[in-house]
Amino acid sequence: MTYCCALRLKDGLVFISDTRTNAGVDHISVFRKLYSFGIEGERFITIQTSGNLATTQSLIGHLKNQLDTHQEPNLYSVHTMFEVAELVGKTLKTVIADVTSDTQEQSNYYCSLLVGGQIKDQEISLYNIYPQGNFICATSDTPYFQIGESKYGKPILDRALSYEMPLEEALRCSLISFDSTLRSNVSVGMPLDALIYQKDSYHIPTGKRIDEEDPYFEHISKSWSDTLKKGLQDLPVPTSDYFE
């Protein structure tokens, strides 16, 4: 399984993905699920993938081939992030259709995508692209998307995240979301890939791979557990009528 989370905030974008891929209980592999494209000083694009591994790798291969062969349109020739989302969605739909024409069988090859970035002189954008190729856009009211095993990490985002939150705080919040997921679901695993983009920088960040020995992640994981335990202890005890 997979857990990917992307945030579109006032000051920029935050992307985090796990790397675990399962093909049964005795076959666990590590594959990257966060991919970056861009032209320094002009555009930055990130794609996160969840679902059938062959489909996602084929999709990324097609997008790279479009760039290498200067096929039109491609990620560097389109003019808006909306057109980027359209291109990725159409490419995904084509990849799945190439595998089989059977509509029911196509569901075995489905994957979901998060696509975010910024093209010069335009606003930052984040899209959730469905297997059918259609998509929705993040807004200030709904500033984040999740794909994959999202239910364990969603509560902290719903309670704490806001569109105005600074990027460093949003990263911390997202990492806690991943820590909660890692503790509750063995199909999501380390290492994590994290990438932060600052609005209007048009810089292609390198990103960071977070392994199990990362000191910051270890620290906030332990601190969050301690905070939860203390918070529970500090809550008032149930009144006697609960036990009648």
C-alpha positions in Angstrom: 0.0 0.0 0.0 1.0 3.6 0.0 0.5 6.9 1.8 1.1 10.2 0.0 0.2 13.6 1.3 0.5 17.0 -0.4 -0.3 20.4 1.0 -1.0 23.7 -0.9 -0.5 26.5 1.5 -0.2 30.3 1.4 3.6 30.1 1.4 4.2 27.1 -0.8 3.8 23.3 -1.2 4.7 20.3 0.9 4.9 16.8 -0.4 5.6 13.6 1.6 5.4 10.0 0.3 6.3 6.6 1.8 8.3 4.1 -0.3 6.8 0.7 0.6 5.4 -1.6 -2.0 3.7 -4.9 -1.1 3.1 -7.9 -3.3 2.2 -10.2 -0.5 3.4 -10.6 3.0 6.7 -12.1 1.9 7.5 -9.6 -0.8 8.1 -6.1 0.4 10.1 -3.6 -1.7 11.2 0.0 -1.7 10.2 2.2 -4.6 10.2 5.9 -5.0 6.7 7.4 -5.3 7.6 11.1 -5.5 9.0 12.5 -8.8 10.1 16.1 -9.6 10.3 17.9 -13.0 11.1 21.4 -13.8 13.1 24.2 -15.5 15.1 26.2 -12.9 13.7 29.7 -12.7 10.7 28.9 -14.8 8.6 26.0 -13.5 8.5 23.3 -10.9 6.3 20.2 -11.0 6.0 17.2 -8.6 4.0 14.0 -9.1 3.1 11.6 -6.3 1.8 8.1 -7.2 -0.3 5.5 -5.5 -1.7 2.2 -6.9 -0.5 -0.3 -9.4 3.3 0.0 -9.5 3.5 -1.1 -13.2 1.0 1.6 -14.1 2.7 4.4 -12.2 6.2 3.5 -13.6 4.8 3.4 -17.1 3.1 6.8 -16.6 6.4 8.4 -15.4 8.2 6.7 -18.3 5.7 8.1 -20.8 6.0 11.6 -19.3 9.8 11.5 -19.4 9.8 10.1 -23.0 7.6 13.0 -24.1 10.3 15.4 -22.8 13.2 13.4 -24.2 11.7 13.2 -27.7 10.2 16.7 -27.6 6.8 15.3 -28.2 4.0 17.9 -28.0 2.5 18.6 -25.5 4.8 17.8 -22.7 5.4 18.9 -19.1 7.7 21.8 -20.2 5.7 23.0 -23.2 2.2 23.5 -21.6 1.5 27.0 -20.3 -0.5 26.4 -17.1 -0.6 23.9 -14.2 -4.2 23.1 -15.3 -2.8 21.9 -18.6 -0.2 19.9 -16.7 -3.0 18.2 -14.8 -4.8 17.6 -18.1 -1.7 16.1 -19.7 -0.9 13.8 -16.8 -4.6 12.7 -16.6 -4.8 11.9 -20.3 -1.5 10.1 -20.2 -2.6 8.0 -17.3 -5.9 7.1 -19.1 -3.9 6.1 -22.1 -1.5 3.9 -20.1 -4.4 2.0 -18.5 -6.3 1.6 -21.8 -3.2 0.2 -23.4 -3.2 -2.7 -20.9 -6.8 -3.8 -21.5 -10.0 -2.6 -23.1 -12.1 -4.4 -20.5 -13.6 -1.8 -18.2 -13.9 -4.1 -15.2 -10.3 -5.4 -15.7 -8.9 -1.9 -15.9 -9.6 -1.4 -12.2 -6.7 -3.9 -11.5 -4.4 -1.3 -13.1 -5.7 1.8 -11.5 -3.5 4.4 -9.7 -4.1 7.8 -8.2 -1.9 10.8 -8.5 -1.2 14.1 -6.8 0.3 16.8 -9.1 1.5 20.1 -7.8 3.8 22.9 -8.8 4.1 26.4 -10.2 4.8 27.9 -13.6 6.3 31.4 -13.7 3.8 34.3 -13.1 1.1 31.9 -12.1 -0.3 30.7 -8.7 0.9 27.5 -7.1 -1.5 24.6 -7.8 -2.2 21.2 -6.5 -4.4 18.5 -8.2 -5.8 15.1 -7.2 -6.0 13.1 -10.4 -8.2 10.0 -10.5 -7.6 6.8 -12.6 -10.2 8.0 -15.1 -8.1 11.0 -15.9 -10.3 13.7 -14.3 -9.2 15.7 -11.4 -10.0 18.2 -8.6 -8.0 21.2 -7.4 -6.9 22.1 -3.8 -8.3 25.4 -2.4 -7.7 27.5 0.7 -10.7 25.8 2.2 -9.3 22.3 1.4 -5.5 22.8 1.4 -4.4 19.2 1.3 -4.9 15.9 -0.5 -4.1 12.4 0.5 -3.9 9.2 -1.6 -3.4 5.6 -0.5 -3.7 4.6 3.2 -5.0 8.0 4.4 -7.3 7.3 7.3 -4.8 7.1 10.1 -3.0 10.3 9.2 -6.1 12.4 8.4 -7.3 13.3 11.9 -4.2 15.4 12.7 -4.4 17.2 9.4 -8.1 18.0 9.9 -7.5 19.3 13.4 -4.3 21.2 13.1 -3.6 22.1 9.5 -4.7 25.5 8.0 -4.0 27.3 4.8 -2.1 30.1 6.6 0.2 27.7 8.4 4.0 28.4 7.8 5.8 25.7 5.8 8.0 24.5 8.7 4.9 23.9 10.9 3.0 22.3 8.1 5.9 19.9 7.5 5.9 19.0 11.2 2.2 18.4 11.1 2.5 16.2 8.0 5.3 14.1 9.6 3.1 13.5 12.6 0.4 12.3 10.2 2.9 9.9 8.7 4.1 8.7 12.1 0.5 7.9 13.1 0.1 5.9 9.8 3.3 4.0 10.2 2.3 2.9 13.7 -1.1 1.7 12.7 -0.5 0.1 9.2 2.3 -2.2 8.3 1.7 -1.6 4.5 3.1 1.9 4.8 6.8 2.0 5.5 10.0 4.0 5.7 12.0 5.6 4.3 9.9 8.7 3.5 10.6 11.2 0.7 9.8 14.8 1.6 10.0 17.9 -0.6 9.2 21.6 0.2 8.6 24.2 -2.4 8.5 27.9 -1.5 6.0 30.0 -3.5 7.4 32.1 -6.3 11.0 30.7 -5.9 10.8 28.7 -9.2 13.5 26.6 -7.6 13.6 22.8 -8.0 14.3 21.5 -4.5 16.3 18.4 -4.0 14.1 17.1 -1.2 15.1 14.8 1.7 14.9 11.1 2.3 13.9 10.4 5.9 15.0 7.0 7.2 14.3 5.3 10.5 17.3 6.8 12.2 16.6 10.4 11.2 17.1 12.4 14.4 14.3 15.0 13.8 11.7 12.4 12.9 12.7 10.2 15.9 12.4 13.3 18.2 9.0 14.4 17.1 7.6 10.9 17.0 8.6 10.3 20.7 7.4 13.8 21.7 4.1 13.3 20.0 3.5 10.0 21.8 4.5 11.6 25.1 2.2 14.6 24.4 -0.8 12.3 23.7 -0.2 10.3 26.8 0.1 13.4 29.0 -3.0 15.0 27.3 -5.0 11.9 28.0 -3.9 11.9 31.7 -4.8 15.6 32.0 -8.3 15.2 30.8 -11.0 15.0 33.6 -12.0 11.5 34.6 -15.5 10.3 33.8 -18.2 11.1 36.4 -19.7 8.4 38.5 -23.0 8.3 36.5 -21.0 6.6 33.6 -20.6 3.6 35.8 -24.2 3.3 37.1 
